Amino acid sequence: MENSEIILSMKNIVKEYEMGEEVFRALDDVSLEVRKGEFLAVLGPSGSGKSTLMNIIGCLDTPTSGEYILNGEHVADLDERQLAHIRNKEIGFIFQSFHLLQRQTAQENVELALIYANQDGKKMHKRSEELLTKVGLEDKIKSLPNQLSGGQQQRVAIARAIANNPTILLADEPTGALDQKTGAQVMQLFHELNEEGRTIIMITHDSKIASHAGRIVKILDGRISEGELEDA
């Protein structure tokens, strides 16, 4: 891992919000490097700054100060069109609440990511079927979200997230809405994706879920540190 390339570099990132006359510092001088092929967990309680960090990593928000380099590009230098391209092609998002369109089938939900990437219809159908088979849902391709369990919905969301072969999979509390057994199945899928060489950054408050990652960064009061997990 030491020789693999750094695909994400943050240096002295600060994020502040004005709250009336007060200024709240959500991120306080955060520096972080992620190498290609890593499985990184960002572990912290509610209010620690982990969601703010995720939004900046995902180019959904911008820092007040500091430097963010993604795949060799300074994110601050990119315009909205370029940022949209990154969010579509470079980063695959996986959320706690799945974010599936309820009136669309599993296949149609996965194809949304491919539509934005301007793929033609035949290729798109083939690719979506391959992805849903990969996550174990070959028999649920035409099912609507309300016909699927929580774990199955999260698998659809993962298939959608990897549709465009993104550089990074960014997962926000991916097992937060799942029971323990189903959560373990989703984590097994993450391990398989990581073994294929995909870089995964997972945001979580759960130390047991974080322990699945190859490296853990802890965040508290907007500051990060690395180290072994204490026994829960």
C-alpha positions as CSV (number, residue, x, y, z in Angstrom):
1,M,0.0,0.0,0.0
2,E,2.9,2.3,0.7
3,N,3.8,2.5,-3.0
4,S,0.3,3.1,-4.3
5,E,-0.7,6.5,-5.5
6,I,-2.4,9.2,-3.4
7,I,-5.7,9.9,-5.0
8,L,-7.1,12.3,-2.3
9,S,-5.2,14.8,-0.4
10,M,-6.6,17.4,2.1
11,K,-4.3,19.9,3.8
12,N,-5.3,22.2,6.6
13,I,-9.0,22.1,5.7
14,V,-11.2,24.5,7.8
15,K,-15.0,24.8,7.4
16,E,-16.8,27.5,9.3
17,Y,-20.5,28.5,9.4
18,E,-21.9,31.8,10.5
19,M,-24.6,31.3,13.1
20,G,-25.9,34.8,13.9
21,E,-23.0,36.6,15.4
22,E,-21.2,33.4,16.3
23,V,-18.9,31.4,14.0
24,F,-19.0,27.7,14.3
25,R,-16.0,25.7,13.1
26,A,-17.2,22.3,11.9
27,L,-13.7,21.3,10.6
28,D,-10.6,22.5,12.3
29,D,-7.3,22.2,10.4
30,V,-8.0,18.7,8.9
31,S,-5.3,17.0,6.9
32,L,-5.9,13.6,5.3
33,E,-4.4,11.4,2.5
34,V,-6.1,8.5,0.9
35,R,-4.3,6.0,-1.4
36,K,-5.7,4.2,-4.3
37,G,-7.3,0.9,-3.2
38,E,-7.7,1.8,0.5
39,F,-10.7,1.0,2.6
40,L,-10.9,3.9,5.1
41,A,-13.4,4.5,7.9
42,V,-14.0,7.9,9.3
43,L,-15.4,7.2,12.8
44,G,-17.0,9.8,15.0
45,P,-20.2,10.6,17.0
46,S,-23.0,12.8,15.9
47,G,-21.9,16.4,15.6
48,S,-18.2,15.5,15.3
49,G,-17.8,17.0,11.8
50,K,-17.9,13.7,9.8
51,S,-20.8,14.7,7.6
52,T,-19.2,18.0,6.8
53,L,-16.0,16.2,5.9
54,M,-18.0,13.8,3.7
55,N,-19.7,16.7,1.9
56,I,-16.3,18.3,1.1
57,I,-14.8,15.0,0.0
58,G,-17.8,14.5,-2.3
59,C,-17.6,18.0,-3.7
60,L,-21.0,18.8,-2.3
61,D,-19.6,21.7,-0.2
62,T,-16.5,23.8,-0.3
63,P,-14.0,24.5,2.6
64,T,-13.6,27.9,4.1
65,S,-9.8,27.5,3.7
66,G,-7.3,24.8,3.0
67,E,-6.3,22.7,0.0
68,Y,-8.2,19.7,-1.5
69,I,-6.6,17.7,-4.3
70,L,-8.6,14.9,-6.0
71,N,-6.9,12.8,-8.7
72,G,-4.2,15.5,-9.0
73,E,-6.7,18.3,-9.5
74,H,-7.1,21.3,-7.1
75,V,-10.9,21.1,-6.5
76,A,-11.0,24.9,-5.7
77,D,-10.0,25.6,-9.3
78,L,-12.9,23.7,-10.8
79,D,-16.1,25.2,-12.1
80,E,-19.6,23.9,-11.4
81,R,-19.6,21.8,-14.6
82,Q,-16.4,20.2,-13.7
83,L,-17.6,19.5,-10.1
84,A,-20.7,17.9,-11.5
85,H,-18.6,15.7,-13.7
86,I,-16.6,14.6,-10.5
87,R,-19.8,13.9,-8.6
88,N,-21.1,11.7,-11.5
89,K,-17.9,10.0,-12.7
90,E,-15.2,10.1,-9.9
91,I,-17.3,9.6,-6.8
92,G,-20.0,7.0,-6.2
93,F,-22.3,8.0,-3.3
94,I,-24.0,5.5,-0.9
95,F,-26.3,6.9,1.7
96,Q,-28.0,5.6,4.8
97,S,-31.5,6.1,3.4
98,F,-30.6,4.6,0.0
99,H,-32.0,7.6,-2.0
100,L,-33.8,5.4,-4.6
101,L,-36.6,6.7,-6.7
102,Q,-39.7,4.9,-5.5
103,R,-41.6,4.7,-8.8
104,Q,-38.6,3.3,-10.7
105,T,-37.5,-0.4,-10.8
106,A,-34.2,-1.5,-9.4
107,Q,-32.8,-1.5,-13.0
108,E,-34.1,2.0,-13.7
109,N,-32.6,3.3,-10.5
110,V,-29.2,1.9,-11.5
111,E,-29.6,3.3,-15.0
112,L,-30.1,6.8,-13.7
113,A,-26.3,7.0,-13.1
114,L,-25.7,5.8,-16.7
115,I,-28.2,8.2,-18.2
116,Y,-26.2,11.1,-16.8
117,A,-23.1,9.6,-18.3
118,N,-24.8,9.6,-21.8
119,Q,-24.7,5.8,-22.3
120,D,-26.9,4.5,-25.1
121,G,-29.9,2.3,-24.3
122,K,-28.7,-1.2,-25.1
123,K,-25.4,-0.7,-23.3
124,M,-27.2,0.8,-20.4
125,H,-29.6,-2.1,-20.0
126,K,-26.7,-4.7,-20.2
127,R,-24.6,-2.8,-17.7
128,S,-27.4,-2.4,-15.2
129,E,-28.2,-6.1,-15.4
130,E,-24.6,-7.0,-14.9
131,L,-24.3,-4.7,-11.9
132,L,-27.5,-6.0,-10.2
133,T,-26.3,-9.5,-10.8
134,K,-22.9,-8.6,-9.2
135,V,-24.7,-7.5,-6.0
136,G,-26.9,-10.6,-5.9
137,L,-30.1,-9.1,-7.2
138,E,-30.5,-10.8,-10.6
139,D,-34.0,-11.9,-9.6
140,K,-35.1,-8.4,-8.5
141,I,-34.2,-6.4,-11.6
142,K,-37.8,-5.3,-12.2
143,S,-38.8,-4.9,-8.6
144,L,-39.8,-1.5,-7.1
145,P,-38.0,-0.3,-3.9
146,N,-41.1,-1.0,-1.8
147,Q,-40.9,-4.6,-2.9
148,L,-37.3,-4.9,-1.6
149,S,-35.9,-5.3,1.9
150,G,-33.6,-2.6,3.3
151,G,-30.6,-4.7,2.5
152,Q,-31.7,-5.2,-1.0
153,Q,-32.4,-1.5,-1.5
154,Q,-28.9,-0.8,-0.2
155,R,-27.5,-3.3,-2.7
156,V,-29.3,-1.4,-5.5
157,A,-27.8,1.8,-4.3
158,I,-24.3,0.2,-4.3
159,A,-24.9,-1.1,-7.9
160,R,-25.9,2.5,-8.9
161,A,-22.8,3.9,-7.1
162,I,-20.3,1.7,-9.0
163,A,-22.1,2.1,-12.4
164,N,-19.6,4.5,-13.8
165,N,-16.5,2.9,-12.2
166,P,-15.8,5.8,-9.9
167,T,-12.4,6.5,-8.4
168,I,-13.9,6.5,-4.9
169,L,-16.9,5.0,-3.2
170,L,-18.1,7.4,-0.5
171,A,-20.5,5.7,1.9
172,D,-22.4,7.7,4.6
173,E,-23.6,5.4,7.4
174,P,-24.2,2.6,4.8
175,T,-25.6,0.2,7.4
176,G,-27.4,2.7,9.6
177,A,-30.9,1.7,8.5
178,L,-30.2,-2.0,8.5
179,D,-30.3,-4.8,11.1
180,Q,-27.0,-6.3,12.2
181,K,-27.1,-9.4,10.0
182,T,-28.0,-7.4,6.9
183,G,-25.4,-4.8,7.7
184,A,-22.8,-7.6,7.9
185,Q,-23.9,-8.7,4.4
186,V,-23.5,-5.2,3.0
187,M,-20.0,-5.0,4.6
188,Q,-19.1,-8.3,2.9
189,L,-20.0,-6.7,-0.4
190,F,-17.8,-3.7,0.4
191,H,-14.9,-6.1,1.1
192,E,-15.4,-7.7,-2.3
193,L,-15.5,-4.3,-4.0
194,N,-12.3,-3.3,-2.1
195,E,-10.5,-6.5,-3.1
196,E,-11.3,-5.6,-6.7
197,G,-9.2,-2.5,-6.2
198,R,-12.0,0.1,-5.4
199,T,-11.2,2.8,-3.0
200,I,-13.8,3.1,-0.2
201,I,-14.3,5.9,2.3
202,M,-16.9,5.1,4.8
203,I,-18.4,7.5,7.3
204,T,-19.8,5.9,10.5
205,H,-20.5,6.3,14.2
206,D,-20.3,2.6,14.8
207,S,-16.9,1.2,15.9
208,K,-17.9,-2.4,14.9
209,I,-18.7,-1.2,11.3
210,A,-15.5,0.9,11.3
211,S,-13.5,-2.2,12.2
212,H,-14.2,-3.7,8.8
213,A,-12.0,-1.0,7.2
214,G,-8.2,-1.3,6.6
215,R,-7.6,2.0,8.3
216,I,-9.6,4.1,10.7
217,V,-9.5,7.9,11.2
218,K,-11.3,9.2,14.2
219,I,-13.0,12.6,14.1
220,L,-14.1,14.6,17.2
221,D,-14.9,18.3,17.4
222,G,-13.8,18.8,13.8
223,R,-10.3,17.4,14.3
224,I,-9.1,14.0,13.2
225,S,-6.6,11.5,14.5
226,E,-5.5,8.0,13.6
227,G,-5.1,5.0,15.8
228,E,-6.3,1.7,17.0
229,L,-9.9,1.3,18.1
230,E,-10.4,1.1,21.8
231,D,-12.5,-1.9,23.0
232,A,-16.1,-1.0,23.0
